[in-house]
């Protein structure tokens, strides 16, 4: 049943319209979180699967719900992988290691030095362009905590000689 909305609000998007307008942005967001194209596609697909049954309730703020679902799915995968990696550390082939090294870019390497929370906040803030308040709402943290996490993440990147900081120093010299 279609519920009519007051004229001051835009017509809610269908799942298809939302996907058509936002899929690329959601993929970029997921890729920035995980650093792997296939995993990013899985994260977005799983987020759609989880949000679809609730679409009538969330479609007015679907973007936030989708991002949160992507973050949650990523956190779940990281937890599962940490257990699996301990159990199968010796099973990784040399080819897998080589392919991973080839596909790694400087920015992703720098992000990998951060904790999971720091990486999530940095991606949301600087890649997705969200404010501290919006990130706080999404992650269930106070805006001040988000700013502190961002500050600590930037300090870590600077102390590790992140590629962007190194490039900036080289450009100044």
Secondary structure by P-SEA (a helix, b strand, c coil): ccccccccccccccaaaaaaacaaaaaaaaaaacccaaaaaaaaaaaaaaacccccccccaaaaaaaaaaaaaaaaaaaaaaaaaaaccccccaaaaaaaaaaccaaaaaaaaccaaaaaaaaacccccccaaaaaaaacccaaaaaaaaaaaaaaaaaaccaaaaaaaaaac
